[in-house]
């Protein structure tokens, strides 16, 4: 029984020590931390001279002219419905409250246009021959450009009805910015060039109403807002013009993950891992320190070592999930992987499979078979048993099966074979050796010492015992 205890310690402590020391478990936890950010959105293009450099690139188009391309007209009007303030939809918010979105935004949309219509529109509305349409419609600016496959512009050999795929970019509104500051003037007066660089990097940001960090320095923004923005606003709200574009921004709040180290988790893990590794290595000494003995060992040191190695590997895989779960529960650190099914299987393997593996390996390695002219004798962890040749009744192979389901049917599959030698006085059960050569050695010894009348039976059963499951 001591061997069983040592093997159980080996299969639990050795993988625990290796996993605890070698696997990079998280020794920290992350918690959400609130921080101030500048939320910046592009509102549109300034009317008048301030936005002329951009506005002049666009050509006004009437509803009747746009109706010549029904697909484009439908897409543009859908986008307008999305961005008009008076068309804000009411949405189901958290806790069942209805919320109305104040800031509307339309994403880019794809549209199919006949090749002839596309070329006709380019000829009439493409001022700079860029191959793109810049249209002003109902105080909004639309950029339309060919996106995917289709026809080549201006090629008369191409069918006018062959479609092209175009993308309509999110529209920009024409905004009255007469009272808004010019950011370049404000930056020069306050000497904060870093703010200008940050805003220029966000020049394509659309007014989608989402709380996004623009990367603009909060301190610099607050300083500028005190001078040119809404002085009474707690959020330092400010609207300004930059190169014809109208931006609106304010200070809001965002959450980021803050990493907090948990050194005690690392200390406990390394301490427990070191002690478990030492316990596992010490358990190896009595298990593999064997003296020369008579008889045939059912499982020699090499076969037992293979079994133990495979068992330690599988126990180590299960131990990863168990150690991670323990660290999370004890120290609230971040988990490596969160999978309840794998965690349950890991606990199940360590609680039930490891004891069974320890028992089978110990029982097999402890059994020794003695075969001579008198009969067959077995010495195992449960004691001794013997069978005399003169009272022999049977020699047969017993299969140990495991149930499983296949295509809805309950079936059984052999997982091991034992050789049972039975007489009127007793029975000897020889467990299945890990090495086929051991089986051949046992069968050869039995044939050599058994009565002539039993040798054929022993040979046939030996062939079955040494064959495939």
Residue pairs with C-beta under 8 A, 6 or more apart in sequence:
1 381
2 286
3 286
3 287
3 362
3 365
3 366
3 381
4 358
4 359
4 362
4 381
6 283
6 286
6 287
7 283
7 287
7 308
7 358
7 361
7 362
8 354
8 355
8 358
9 279
9 280
9 283
10 280
10 283
10 284
10 287
10 308
10 312
10 358
11 308
11 311
11 312
11 315
11 354
11 357
11 358
12 276
12 280
12 315
12 350
12 354
13 276
13 277
13 279
13 280
13 283
14 276
14 277
14 280
14 281
14 283
14 284
14 312
15 280
15 312
15 313
15 315
15 316
15 318
15 319
16 272
16 273
16 276
16 277
16 280
16 319
16 323
17 273
17 274
17 275
17 276
17 277
17 278
17 279
17 280
18 273
18 277
18 316
19 273
19 316
19 319
19 320
19 323
20 269
20 270
20 272
20 273
20 276
20 323
21 270
21 273
21 274
21 277
23 320
23 323
23 336
25 265
25 269
25 323
25 324
25 327
25 333
25 336
26 327
26 333
26 334
26 335
26 336
27 261
27 262
27 263
27 265
27 266
27 269
27 333
28 259
28 260
28 261
28 262
28 333
28 334
29 259
29 260
29 262
29 331
29 332
29 333
29 334
30 257
30 258
30 259
30 260
30 334
31 257
31 258
31 260
32 255
32 256
32 257
32 258
33 255
33 256
33 257
33 258
34 253
34 254
34 255
35 253
35 254
35 255
35 256
36 218
36 251
36 252
36 253
36 254
37 211
37 213
37 214
37 218
37 251
37 252
37 253
37 254
38 213
38 214
38 215
38 216
38 217
38 218
38 221
38 249
38 250
38 251
38 252
39 211
39 212
39 213
39 214
39 249
39 250
39 251
39 252
40 199
40 202
40 205
40 214
40 216
40 247
40 248
40 249
41 103
41 205
41 206
41 207
41 208
41 209
41 247
41 248
41 249
42 172
42 202
42 203
42 204
42 205
42 206
42 207
42 245
42 246
42 247
43 173
43 175
43 207
43 239
43 246
43 247
43 248
44 140
44 141
44 172
44 173
44 174
44 175
44 207
44 245
44 246
45 51
45 54
45 55
45 141
45 172
45 173
45 174
45 175
45 244
45 245
45 246
46 55
46 174
46 175
46 176
46 177
46 180
46 241
46 244
46 245
46 246
47 55
47 174
47 175
47 176
47 177
47 178
48 177
48 178
50 177
50 182
50 241
50 244
51 174
51 177
51 241
51 244
51 245
51 246
52 244
53 243
53 244
54 141
54 243
54 244
54 245
55 136
55 141
55 174
55 244
57 127
57 128
57 134
58 134
58 135
58 136
58 141
59 124
59 125
59 127
59 134
59 135
59 136
60 135
60 136
60 137
61 125
61 135
61 136
61 137
63 73
63 137
66 72
66 73
66 76
66 135
66 137
67 73
68 117
68 120
68 121
69 113
69 114
69 117
69 121
71 111
71 112
71 113
72 111
72 113
72 121
72 144
72 166
72 168
75 109
75 111
75 168
76 135
76 137
76 142
76 168
76 171
78 106
78 109
79 106
79 109
79 142
79 168
79 170
79 171
80 106
80 137
80 138
80 140
80 171
81 87
82 104
82 105
82 106
83 104
83 105
83 106
83 140
83 171
83 173
84 104
85 102
85 104
87 104
88 100
88 101
88 102
88 104
89 100
89 101
90 98
90 99
90 100
91 98
91 99
91 100
91 101
92 98
93 99
101 209
102 209
103 207
103 208
103 209
104 207
104 209
105 170
105 206
105 207
105 208
105 209
106 170
106 171
107 170
108 167
108 168
108 169
108 170
109 167
109 168
110 147
110 148
110 165
110 166
110 167
110 168
111 144
111 165
111 166
111 167
111 168
112 163
112 164
112 165
112 166
113 121
113 163
113 164
113 166
114 160
114 161
114 162
114 163
114 164
115 150
115 151
115 158
115 159
115 160
115 161
115 162
115 163
115 164
116 160
116 161
117 160
118 146
118 151
118 153
118 164
118 166
119 153
119 154
119 160
121 133
122 131
122 133
122 153
125 133
125 134
125 135
126 132
126 133
126 134
127 134
131 145
131 146
131 153
132 143
132 144
132 145
132 146
133 142
133 143
133 144
133 145
134 141
134 142
134 143
134 144
135 141
135 142
135 144
136 142
136 174
139 173
139 174
140 171
140 172
140 173
140 174
141 171
141 172
141 173
141 174
142 168
142 169
142 171
143 168
143 169
144 166
144 167
144 168
144 169
145 166
145 167
145 169
146 153
146 164
146 165
146 166
147 165
147 166
147 167
148 165
149 164
149 165
150 162
150 163
150 164
150 165
151 158
151 159
151 162
151 164
152 158
170 206
172 245
175 246
177 239
177 241
177 246
180 239
180 240
180 241
180 246
181 228
181 238
181 240
181 241
182 240
182 241
182 242
183 195
183 196
183 199
183 240
183 241
183 242
183 247
184 196
184 242
186 224
186 227
186 228
186 240
187 193
187 195
187 196
187 224
189 227
190 223
190 224
190 227
192 220
192 223
192 224
194 217
194 220
195 216
195 217
195 220
195 221
195 224
198 214
198 215
198 216
198 217
199 214
199 216
199 242
199 247
200 242
201 215
202 214
202 215
202 216
202 247
203 242
203 243
203 245
205 212
205 214
207 248
211 252
211 253
211 254
213 254
214 249
216 249
218 251
221 236
221 238
221 249
221 251
222 236
222 251
224 238
225 231
225 233
225 236
225 237
225 238
225 251
226 236
228 238
228 240
229 236
229 237
229 238
229 239
230 236
230 237
230 238
233 250
235 250
235 251
235 252
236 250
236 251
237 248
237 249
237 250
238 248
238 249
238 250
239 246
239 247
239 248
239 249
240 246
240 247
241 247
262 331
262 332
262 333
264 331
265 327
265 330
265 331
265 333
268 330
268 331
269 323
269 327
287 304
287 308
288 301
288 304
288 305
290 301
293 368
294 368
294 370
295 368
295 369
295 370
295 379
296 368
296 369
296 370
296 371
296 438
296 441
296 442
296 445
297 365
297 367
297 368
297 438
298 364
298 365
298 367
298 368
298 369
298 430
298 431
298 433
298 438
299 307
299 361
299 364
299 365
299 367
299 431
299 433
299 434
299 435
299 438
300 435
300 438
302 435
303 433
303 434
303 435
303 438
304 361
304 364
304 365
304 434
306 434
307 357
307 361
307 364
307 434
308 361
311 354
311 357
311 358
311 361
314 349
314 353
315 349
315 350
315 354
317 346
318 345
318 346
318 347
318 349
318 350
319 346
319 350
320 336
320 346
321 337
321 339
321 342
321 343
321 346
322 343
322 346
322 347
322 350
324 335
324 336
324 337
325 335
325 343
327 333
328 334
328 335
362 381
363 380
363 381
363 382
363 431
364 431
364 432
364 433
364 434
366 380
366 381
367 378
367 379
367 380
367 381
367 430
367 431
368 378
368 379
368 380
369 376
369 377
369 378
369 428
369 430
369 442
369 445
370 376
370 377
370 378
370 379
371 377
371 442
371 445
371 446
371 448
371 449
372 449
373 389
373 449
374 388
374 389
375 386
375 387
375 388
375 389
375 390
375 392
375 423
376 386
376 387
376 421
376 428
376 446
377 384
377 385
377 386
377 387
377 428
378 384
378 385
378 386
378 428
378 429
378 430
385 426
385 427
385 428
385 429
386 425
386 426
386 428
387 421
387 422
387 423
387 425
387 426
387 427
387 428
388 423
388 425
389 449
389 450
389 451
389 454
390 451
391 423
391 424
391 425
392 421
392 422
392 423
392 450
392 451
392 454
393 422
393 423
393 424
394 420
394 421
394 422
395 419
395 420
395 421
395 422
395 446
395 454
395 457
395 458
395 461
396 419
396 420
396 422
396 461
397 417
397 418
397 419
397 420
397 461
397 464
397 465
398 417
398 418
398 419
398 420
398 429
399 414
399 416
399 417
399 469
400 414
400 415
400 416
400 417
400 418
401 412
401 413
401 414
401 415
402 412
402 413
402 415
403 410
403 411
403 412
404 410
404 411
404 412
404 413
405 411
413 469
414 469
415 469
416 431
416 432
416 469
417 432
417 464
417 465
417 469
418 429
418 430
418 431
418 432
419 429
419 430
419 442
419 461
419 462
419 465
420 427
420 428
420 429
420 430
421 427
421 428
421 430
421 446
422 428
430 442
432 439
432 465
433 439
433 442
436 466
439 462
439 465
439 466
440 462
440 466
443 458
443 459
443 462
443 465
443 466
446 458
446 462
447 455
447 458
447 459
447 462
450 458
